Amino acid sequence: MVFAVIGAFYYLRVLKAVYFDRVDSPQPVEATSGQQVLMWANGGAVLLLGLFPDTLIATCRAVFGLG
């Protein structure tokens, strides 16, 4: 229960900062081309593993000797 309260305090504080605190001079955040490539690769990996999880599960089972 104590850890749930600590976690709620932390995450609610983040939400407060994102949605309710004012910024003096808002500036857009721009990603470099390397960061954009990594974001696209991460998104593609999430999409592929979400659609075809069997290969990842089979690999994990083989590595840990469960299959």
PDB file of N, CA, C and O in Angstrom:
ATOM      1  N   MET A   1       0.825  -1.174   0.000  1.00  0.00           N
ATOM      2  CA  MET A   1       0.000   0.000   0.000  1.00  0.00           C
ATOM      3  C   MET A   1       0.883   1.257   0.000  1.00  0.00           C
ATOM      4  O   MET A   1       0.566   2.249  -0.656  1.00  0.00           O
ATOM      5  N   VAL A   2       1.973   1.198   0.734  1.00  0.00           N
ATOM      6  CA  VAL A   2       2.871   2.349   0.801  1.00  0.00           C
ATOM      7  C   VAL A   2       3.464   2.641  -0.577  1.00  0.00           C
ATOM      8  O   VAL A   2       3.554   3.799  -0.984  1.00  0.00           O
ATOM      9  N   PHE A   3       3.865   1.594  -1.290  1.00  0.00           N
ATOM     10  CA  PHE A   3       4.448   1.799  -2.607  1.00  0.00           C
ATOM     11  C   PHE A   3       3.411   2.315  -3.602  1.00  0.00           C
ATOM     12  O   PHE A   3       3.755   3.073  -4.509  1.00  0.00           O
ATOM     13  N   ALA A   4       2.154   1.920  -3.447  1.00  0.00           N
ATOM     14  CA  ALA A   4       1.089   2.441  -4.316  1.00  0.00           C
ATOM     15  C   ALA A   4       0.908   3.934  -4.091  1.00  0.00           C
ATOM     16  O   ALA A   4       0.705   4.681  -5.048  1.00  0.00           O
ATOM     17  N   VAL A   5       0.977   4.374  -2.859  1.00  0.00           N
ATOM     18  CA  VAL A   5       0.851   5.805  -2.556  1.00  0.00           C
ATOM     19  C   VAL A   5       2.050   6.566  -3.115  1.00  0.00           C
ATOM     20  O   VAL A   5       1.891   7.647  -3.683  1.00  0.00           O
ATOM     21  N   ILE A   6       3.239   6.012  -2.957  1.00  0.00           N
ATOM     22  CA  ILE A   6       4.442   6.665  -3.493  1.00  0.00           C
ATOM     23  C   ILE A   6       4.348   6.759  -5.016  1.00  0.00           C
ATOM     24  O   ILE A   6       4.645   7.808  -5.587  1.00  0.00           O
ATOM     25  N   GLY A   7       3.943   5.687  -5.672  1.00  0.00           N
ATOM     26  CA  GLY A   7       3.805   5.696  -7.125  1.00  0.00           C
ATOM     27  C   GLY A   7       2.747   6.672  -7.592  1.00  0.00           C
ATOM     28  O   GLY A   7       2.955   7.389  -8.571  1.00  0.00           O
ATOM     29  N   ALA A   8       1.611   6.712  -6.903  1.00  0.00           N
ATOM     30  CA  ALA A   8       0.553   7.658  -7.268  1.00  0.00           C
ATOM     31  C   ALA A   8       1.038   9.089  -7.113  1.00  0.00           C
ATOM     32  O   ALA A   8       0.763   9.932  -7.966  1.00  0.00           O
ATOM     33  N   PHE A   9       1.752   9.368  -6.042  1.00  0.00           N
ATOM     34  CA  PHE A   9       2.287  10.717  -5.849  1.00  0.00           C
ATOM     35  C   PHE A   9       3.212  11.095  -6.989  1.00  0.00           C
ATOM     36  O   PHE A   9       3.129  12.202  -7.520  1.00  0.00           O
ATOM     37  N   TYR A  10       4.094  10.181  -7.369  1.00  0.00           N
ATOM     38  CA  TYR A  10       5.052  10.464  -8.437  1.00  0.00           C
ATOM     39  C   TYR A  10       4.334  10.709  -9.766  1.00  0.00           C
ATOM     40  O   TYR A  10       4.591  11.717 -10.424  1.00  0.00           O
ATOM     41  N   TYR A  11       3.446   9.811 -10.165  1.00  0.00           N
ATOM     42  CA  TYR A  11       2.808   9.929 -11.470  1.00  0.00           C
ATOM     43  C   TYR A  11       1.804  11.079 -11.517  1.00  0.00           C
ATOM     44  O   TYR A  11       1.671  11.728 -12.555  1.00  0.00           O
ATOM     45  N   LEU A  12       1.115  11.339 -10.448  1.00  0.00           N
ATOM     46  CA  LEU A  12       0.200  12.486 -10.441  1.00  0.00           C
ATOM     47  C   LEU A  12       0.970  13.798 -10.511  1.00  0.00           C
ATOM     48  O   LEU A  12       0.484  14.772 -11.086  1.00  0.00           O
ATOM     49  N   ARG A  13       2.158  13.830  -9.935  1.00  0.00           N
ATOM     50  CA  ARG A  13       2.990  15.033 -10.026  1.00  0.00           C
ATOM     51  C   ARG A  13       3.450  15.265 -11.465  1.00  0.00           C
ATOM     52  O   ARG A  13       3.524  16.407 -11.917  1.00  0.00           O
ATOM     53  N   VAL A  14       3.758  14.191 -12.178  1.00  0.00           N
ATOM     54  CA  VAL A  14       4.144  14.312 -13.586  1.00  0.00           C
ATOM     55  C   VAL A  14       2.962  14.814 -14.410  1.00  0.00           C
ATOM     56  O   VAL A  14       3.127  15.706 -15.242  1.00  0.00           O
ATOM     57  N   LEU A  15       1.778  14.255 -14.191  1.00  0.00           N
ATOM     58  CA  LEU A  15       0.594  14.713 -14.914  1.00  0.00           C
ATOM     59  C   LEU A  15       0.277  16.170 -14.624  1.00  0.00           C
ATOM     60  O   LEU A  15      -0.134  16.903 -15.524  1.00  0.00           O
ATOM     61  N   LYS A  16       0.459  16.597 -13.392  1.00  0.00           N
ATOM     62  CA  LYS A  16       0.238  18.002 -13.043  1.00  0.00           C
ATOM     63  C   LYS A  16       1.201  18.890 -13.809  1.00  0.00           C
ATOM     64  O   LYS A  16       0.802  19.931 -14.332  1.00  0.00           O
ATOM     65  N   ALA A  17       2.460  18.494 -13.881  1.00  0.00           N
ATOM     66  CA  ALA A  17       3.454  19.297 -14.593  1.00  0.00           C
ATOM     67  C   ALA A  17       3.142  19.360 -16.085  1.00  0.00           C
ATOM     68  O   ALA A  17       3.358  20.396 -16.714  1.00  0.00           O
ATOM     69  N   VAL A  18       2.642  18.277 -16.656  1.00  0.00           N
ATOM     70  CA  VAL A  18       2.371  18.244 -18.091  1.00  0.00           C
ATOM     71  C   VAL A  18       1.141  19.066 -18.444  1.00  0.00           C
ATOM     72  O   VAL A  18       1.160  19.809 -19.425  1.00  0.00           O
ATOM     73  N   TYR A  19       0.076  18.948 -17.667  1.00  0.00           N
ATOM     74  CA  TYR A  19      -1.190  19.538 -18.071  1.00  0.00           C
ATOM     75  C   TYR A  19      -1.530  20.857 -17.387  1.00  0.00           C
ATOM     76  O   TYR A  19      -2.288  21.647 -17.951  1.00  0.00           O
ATOM     77  N   PHE A  20      -1.011  21.122 -16.218  1.00  0.00           N
ATOM     78  CA  PHE A  20      -1.492  22.276 -15.476  1.00  0.00           C
ATOM     79  C   PHE A  20      -0.465  23.373 -15.236  1.00  0.00           C
ATOM     80  O   PHE A  20      -0.846  24.534 -15.081  1.00  0.00           O
ATOM     81  N   ASP A  21       0.827  23.047 -15.199  1.00  0.00           N
ATOM     82  CA  ASP A  21       1.836  24.077 -14.965  1.00  0.00           C
ATOM     83  C   ASP A  21       2.071  24.889 -16.226  1.00  0.00           C
ATOM     84  O   ASP A  21       2.093  24.343 -17.329  1.00  0.00           O
ATOM     85  N   ARG A  22       2.244  26.184 -16.064  1.00  0.00           N
ATOM     86  CA  ARG A  22       2.474  27.075 -17.201  1.00  0.00           C
ATOM     87  C   ARG A  22       3.969  27.165 -17.505  1.00  0.00           C
ATOM     88  O   ARG A  22       4.813  27.091 -16.612  1.00  0.00           O
ATOM     89  N   VAL A  23       4.265  27.328 -18.797  1.00  0.00           N
ATOM     90  CA  VAL A  23       5.642  27.478 -19.252  1.00  0.00           C
ATOM     91  C   VAL A  23       5.840  28.931 -19.655  1.00  0.00           C
ATOM     92  O   VAL A  23       5.003  29.506 -20.350  1.00  0.00           O
ATOM     93  N   ASP A  24       6.957  29.532 -19.214  1.00  0.00           N
ATOM     94  CA  ASP A  24       7.201  30.939 -19.508  1.00  0.00           C
ATOM     95  C   ASP A  24       7.399  31.183 -21.000  1.00  0.00           C
ATOM     96  O   ASP A  24       6.759  32.066 -21.572  1.00  0.00           O
ATOM     97  N   SER A  25       8.261  30.427 -21.624  1.00  0.00           N
ATOM     98  CA  SER A  25       8.528  30.611 -23.053  1.00  0.00           C
ATOM     99  C   SER A  25       8.543  29.242 -23.736  1.00  0.00           C
ATOM    100  O   SER A  25       9.576  28.573 -23.765  1.00  0.00           O
ATOM    101  N   PRO A  26       7.396  28.826 -24.285  1.00  0.00           N
ATOM    102  CA  PRO A  26       7.357  27.488 -24.899  1.00  0.00           C
ATOM    103  C   PRO A  26       8.219  27.431 -26.156  1.00  0.00           C
ATOM    104  O   PRO A  26       8.153  28.307 -27.017  1.00  0.00           O
ATOM    105  N   GLN A  27       9.023  26.385 -26.237  1.00  0.00           N
ATOM    106  CA  GLN A  27       9.874  26.168 -27.393  1.00  0.00           C
ATOM    107  C   GLN A  27       9.651  24.749 -27.892  1.00  0.00           C
ATOM    108  O   GLN A  27       9.637  23.808 -27.098  1.00  0.00           O
ATOM    109  N   PRO A  28       9.478  24.584 -29.201  1.00  0.00           N
ATOM    110  CA  PRO A  28       9.285  23.222 -29.715  1.00  0.00           C
ATOM    111  C   PRO A  28      10.551  22.394 -29.568  1.00  0.00           C
ATOM    112  O   PRO A  28      11.664  22.910 -29.669  1.00  0.00           O
ATOM    113  N   VAL A  29      10.365  21.114 -29.331  1.00  0.00           N
ATOM    114  CA  VAL A  29      11.487  20.193 -29.221  1.00  0.00           C
ATOM    115  C   VAL A  29      11.671  19.520 -30.578  1.00  0.00           C
ATOM    116  O   VAL A  29      10.732  18.928 -31.111  1.00  0.00           O
ATOM    117  N   GLU A  30      12.862  19.608 -31.130  1.00  0.00           N
ATOM    118  CA  GLU A  30      13.133  19.010 -32.424  1.00  0.00           C
ATOM    119  C   GLU A  30      14.116  17.849 -32.256  1.00  0.00           C
ATOM    120  O   GLU A  30      15.129  17.962 -31.566  1.00  0.00           O
ATOM    121  N   ALA A  31      13.790  16.740 -32.902  1.00  0.00           N
ATOM    122  CA  ALA A  31      14.646  15.568 -32.830  1.00  0.00           C
ATOM    123  C   ALA A  31      15.664  15.606 -33.968  1.00  0.00           C
ATOM    124  O   ALA A  31      15.366  16.066 -35.071  1.00  0.00           O
ATOM    125  N   THR A  32      16.861  15.118 -33.683  1.00  0.00           N
ATOM    126  CA  THR A  32      17.876  15.014 -34.730  1.00  0.00           C
ATOM    127  C   THR A  32      17.515  13.856 -35.653  1.00  0.00           C
ATOM    128  O   THR A  32      16.627  13.063 -35.339  1.00  0.00           O
ATOM    129  N   SER A  33      18.192  13.758 -36.777  1.00  0.00           N
ATOM    130  CA  SER A  33      17.878  12.684 -37.725  1.00  0.00           C
ATOM    131  C   SER A  33      18.168  11.308 -37.118  1.00  0.00           C
ATOM    132  O   SER A  33      17.451  10.346 -37.392  1.00  0.00           O
ATOM    133  N   GLY A  34      19.221  11.212 -36.294  1.00  0.00           N
ATOM    134  CA  GLY A  34      19.514   9.942 -35.622  1.00  0.00           C
ATOM    135  C   GLY A  34      18.418   9.544 -34.647  1.00  0.00           C
ATOM    136  O   GLY A  34      18.061   8.370 -34.551  1.00  0.00           O
ATOM    137  N   GLN A  35      17.887  10.516 -33.927  1.00  0.00           N
ATOM    138  CA  GLN A  35      16.799  10.238 -32.994  1.00  0.00           C
ATOM    139  C   GLN A  35      15.536   9.830 -33.740  1.00  0.00           C
ATOM    140  O   GLN A  35      14.795   8.958 -33.286  1.00  0.00           O
ATOM    141  N   GLN A  36      15.292  10.460 -34.882  1.00  0.00           N
ATOM    142  CA  GLN A  36      14.120  10.097 -35.677  1.00  0.00           C
ATOM    143  C   GLN A  36      14.231   8.668 -36.185  1.00  0.00           C
ATOM    144  O   GLN A  36      13.244   7.933 -36.191  1.00  0.00           O
ATOM    145  N   VAL A  37      15.423   8.269 -36.612  1.00  0.00           N
ATOM    146  CA  VAL A  37      15.626   6.893 -37.082  1.00  0.00           C
ATOM    147  C   VAL A  37      15.359   5.914 -35.947  1.00  0.00           C
ATOM    148  O   VAL A  37      14.704   4.891 -36.149  1.00  0.00           O
ATOM    149  N   LEU A  38      15.861   6.221 -34.757  1.00  0.00           N
ATOM    150  CA  LEU A  38      15.636   5.329 -33.614  1.00  0.00           C
ATOM    151  C   LEU A  38      14.160   5.254 -33.244  1.00  0.00           C
ATOM    152  O   LEU A  38      13.668   4.184 -32.887  1.00  0.00           O
ATOM    153  N   MET A  39      13.449   6.373 -33.324  1.00  0.00           N
ATOM    154  CA  MET A  39      12.014   6.357 -33.012  1.00  0.00           C
ATOM    155  C   MET A  39      11.237   5.526 -34.035  1.00  0.00           C
ATOM    156  O   MET A  39      10.333   4.776 -33.667  1.00  0.00           O
ATOM    157  N   TRP A  40      11.588   5.658 -35.328  1.00  0.00           N
ATOM    158  CA  TRP A  40      10.937   4.848 -36.356  1.00  0.00           C
ATOM    159  C   TRP A  40      11.240   3.363 -36.141  1.00  0.00           C
ATOM    160  O   TRP A  40      10.343   2.529 -36.265  1.00  0.00           O
ATOM    161  N   ALA A  41      12.484   3.026 -35.822  1.00  0.00           N
ATOM    162  CA  ALA A  41      12.857   1.628 -35.594  1.00  0.00           C
ATOM    163  C   ALA A  41      12.118   1.066 -34.380  1.00  0.00           C
ATOM    164  O   ALA A  41      11.650  -0.072 -34.409  1.00  0.00           O
ATOM    165  N   ASN A  42      12.013   1.854 -33.326  1.00  0.00           N
ATOM    166  CA  ASN A  42      11.301   1.416 -32.128  1.00  0.00           C
ATOM    167  C   ASN A  42       9.824   1.196 -32.438  1.00  0.00           C
ATOM    168  O   ASN A  42       9.242   0.192 -32.026  1.00  0.00           O
ATOM    169  N   GLY A  43       9.222   2.132 -33.160  1.00  0.00           N
ATOM    170  CA  GLY A  43       7.818   1.977 -33.530  1.00  0.00           C
ATOM    171  C   GLY A  43       7.593   0.764 -34.410  1.00  0.00           C
ATOM    172  O   GLY A  43       6.610   0.043 -34.239  1.00  0.00           O
ATOM    173  N   GLY A  44       8.506   0.533 -35.360  1.00  0.00           N
ATOM    174  CA  GLY A  44       8.389  -0.645 -36.215  1.00  0.00           C
ATOM    175  C   GLY A  44       8.532  -1.942 -35.434  1.00  0.00           C
ATOM    176  O   GLY A  44       7.810  -2.908 -35.681  1.00  0.00           O
ATOM    177  N   ALA A  45       9.467  -1.957 -34.492  1.00  0.00           N
ATOM    178  CA  ALA A  45       9.653  -3.162 -33.670  1.00  0.00           C
ATOM    179  C   ALA A  45       8.419  -3.438 -32.814  1.00  0.00           C
ATOM    180  O   ALA A  45       7.993  -4.585 -32.687  1.00  0.00           O
ATOM    181  N   VAL A  46       7.852  -2.397 -32.233  1.00  0.00           N
ATOM    182  CA  VAL A  46       6.633  -2.572 -31.423  1.00  0.00           C
ATOM    183  C   VAL A  46       5.492  -3.083 -32.289  1.00  0.00           C
ATOM    184  O   VAL A  46       4.745  -3.971 -31.878  1.00  0.00           O
ATOM    185  N   LEU A  47       5.356  -2.519 -33.496  1.00  0.00           N
ATOM    186  CA  LEU A  47       4.298  -2.959 -34.406  1.00  0.00           C
ATOM    187  C   LEU A  47       4.487  -4.417 -34.811  1.00  0.00           C
ATOM    188  O   LEU A  47       3.545  -5.207 -34.753  1.00  0.00           O
ATOM    189  N   LEU A  48       5.708  -4.776 -35.221  1.00  0.00           N
ATOM    190  CA  LEU A  48       5.964  -6.152 -35.644  1.00  0.00           C
ATOM    191  C   LEU A  48       5.793  -7.155 -34.504  1.00  0.00           C
ATOM    192  O   LEU A  48       5.204  -8.219 -34.693  1.00  0.00           O
ATOM    193  N   LEU A  49       6.308  -6.815 -33.325  1.00  0.00           N
ATOM    194  CA  LEU A  49       6.173  -7.744 -32.193  1.00  0.00           C
ATOM    195  C   LEU A  49       4.732  -7.822 -31.706  1.00  0.00           C
ATOM    196  O   LEU A  49       4.316  -8.840 -31.153  1.00  0.00           O
ATOM    197  N   GLY A  50       3.974  -6.755 -31.907  1.00  0.00           N
ATOM    198  CA  GLY A  50       2.558  -6.795 -31.540  1.00  0.00           C
ATOM    199  C   GLY A  50       1.752  -7.657 -32.489  1.00  0.00           C
ATOM    200  O   GLY A  50       0.819  -8.345 -32.076  1.00  0.00           O
ATOM    201  N   LEU A  51       2.119  -7.618 -33.779  1.00  0.00           N
ATOM    202  CA  LEU A  51       1.389  -8.412 -34.765  1.00  0.00           C
ATOM    203  C   LEU A  51       1.866  -9.859 -34.829  1.00  0.00           C
ATOM    204  O   LEU A  51       1.071 -10.766 -35.075  1.00  0.00           O
ATOM    205  N   PHE A  52       3.161 -10.075 -34.609  1.00  0.00           N
ATOM    206  CA  PHE A  52       3.744 -11.412 -34.713  1.00  0.00           C
ATOM    207  C   PHE A  52       4.552 -11.741 -33.453  1.00  0.00           C
ATOM    208  O   PHE A  52       5.781 -11.788 -33.513  1.00  0.00           O
ATOM    209  N   PRO A  53       3.901 -11.966 -32.337  1.00  0.00           N
ATOM    210  CA  PRO A  53       4.647 -12.218 -31.093  1.00  0.00           C
ATOM    211  C   PRO A  53       5.230 -13.623 -30.997  1.00  0.00           C
ATOM    212  O   PRO A  53       6.063 -13.885 -30.130  1.00  0.00           O
ATOM    213  N   ASP A  54       4.811 -14.515 -31.860  1.00  0.00           N
ATOM    214  CA  ASP A  54       5.249 -15.916 -31.749  1.00  0.00           C
ATOM    215  C   ASP A  54       6.754 -16.075 -31.881  1.00  0.00           C
ATOM    216  O   ASP A  54       7.348 -16.892 -31.177  1.00  0.00           O
ATOM    217  N   THR A  55       7.389 -15.309 -32.772  1.00  0.00           N
ATOM    218  CA  THR A  55       8.839 -15.455 -32.941  1.00  0.00           C
ATOM    219  C   THR A  55       9.583 -15.029 -31.682  1.00  0.00           C
ATOM    220  O   THR A  55      10.542 -15.686 -31.276  1.00  0.00           O
ATOM    221  N   LEU A  56       9.154 -13.946 -31.067  1.00  0.00           N
ATOM    222  CA  LEU A  56       9.803 -13.502 -29.835  1.00  0.00           C
ATOM    223  C   LEU A  56       9.579 -14.506 -28.709  1.00  0.00           C
ATOM    224  O   LEU A  56      10.503 -14.813 -27.954  1.00  0.00           O
ATOM    225  N   ILE A  57       8.367 -15.013 -28.597  1.00  0.00           N
ATOM    226  CA  ILE A  57       8.061 -15.979 -27.538  1.00  0.00           C
ATOM    227  C   ILE A  57       8.861 -17.263 -27.743  1.00  0.00           C
ATOM    228  O   ILE A  57       9.383 -17.827 -26.781  1.00  0.00           O
ATOM    229  N   ALA A  58       8.962 -17.731 -28.991  1.00  0.00           N
ATOM    230  CA  ALA A  58       9.729 -18.943 -29.270  1.00  0.00           C
ATOM    231  C   ALA A  58      11.205 -18.742 -28.959  1.00  0.00           C
ATOM    232  O   ALA A  58      11.854 -19.639 -28.422  1.00  0.00           O
ATOM    233  N   THR A  59      11.738 -17.571 -29.292  1.00  0.00           N
ATOM    234  CA  THR A  59      13.142 -17.279 -28.992  1.00  0.00           C
ATOM    235  C   THR A  59      13.373 -17.262 -27.491  1.00  0.00           C
ATOM    236  O   THR A  59      14.358 -17.824 -27.012  1.00  0.00           O
ATOM    237  N   CYS A  60      12.495 -16.634 -26.753  1.00  0.00           N
ATOM    238  CA  CYS A  60      12.643 -16.577 -25.288  1.00  0.00           C
ATOM    239  C   CYS A  60      12.545 -17.969 -24.674  1.00  0.00           C
ATOM    240  O   CYS A  60      13.306 -18.304 -23.766  1.00  0.00           O
ATOM    241  N   ARG A  61      11.614 -18.775 -25.163  1.00  0.00           N
ATOM    242  CA  ARG A  61      11.490 -20.134 -24.638  1.00  0.00           C
ATOM    243  C   ARG A  61      12.753 -20.937 -24.922  1.00  0.00           C
ATOM    244  O   ARG A  61      13.185 -21.716 -24.073  1.00  0.00           O
ATOM    245  N   ALA A  62      13.353 -20.767 -26.092  1.00  0.00           N
ATOM    246  CA  ALA A  62      14.559 -21.511 -26.430  1.00  0.00           C
ATOM    247  C   ALA A  62      15.742 -21.045 -25.593  1.00  0.00           C
ATOM    248  O   ALA A  62      16.555 -21.862 -25.159  1.00  0.00           O
ATOM    249  N   VAL A  63      15.845 -19.741 -25.364  1.00  0.00           N
ATOM    250  CA  VAL A  63      16.970 -19.214 -24.583  1.00  0.00           C
ATOM    251  C   VAL A  63      16.898 -19.701 -23.144  1.00  0.00           C
ATOM    252  O   VAL A  63      17.918 -20.063 -22.558  1.00  0.00           O
ATOM    253  N   PHE A  64      15.696 -19.711 -22.570  1.00  0.00           N
ATOM    254  CA  PHE A  64      15.563 -20.088 -21.171  1.00  0.00           C
ATOM    255  C   PHE A  64      15.282 -21.571 -20.975  1.00  0.00           C
ATOM    256  O   PHE A  64      15.052 -22.014 -19.849  1.00  0.00           O
ATOM    257  N   GLY A  65      15.298 -22.351 -22.068  1.00  0.00           N
ATOM    258  CA  GLY A  65      15.144 -23.795 -21.974  1.00  0.00           C
ATOM    259  C   GLY A  65      13.751 -24.234 -21.558  1.00  0.00           C
ATOM    260  O   GLY A  65      13.599 -25.239 -20.864  1.00  0.00           O
ATOM    261  N   LEU A  66      12.735 -23.492 -21.975  1.00  0.00           N
ATOM    262  CA  LEU A  66      11.370 -23.844 -21.582  1.00  0.00           C
ATOM    263  C   LEU A  66      10.624 -24.560 -22.697  1.00  0.00           C
ATOM    264  O   LEU A  66       9.472 -24.953 -22.510  1.00  0.00           O
ATOM    265  N   GLY A  67      11.251 -24.737 -23.842  1.00  0.00           N
ATOM    266  CA  GLY A  67      10.483 -25.291 -24.949  1.00  0.00           C
ATOM    267  C   GLY A  67      11.067 -26.412 -25.631  1.00  0.00           C
ATOM    268  O   GLY A  67      10.478 -26.935 -26.576  1.00  0.00           O
TER     269      GLY A  67
END
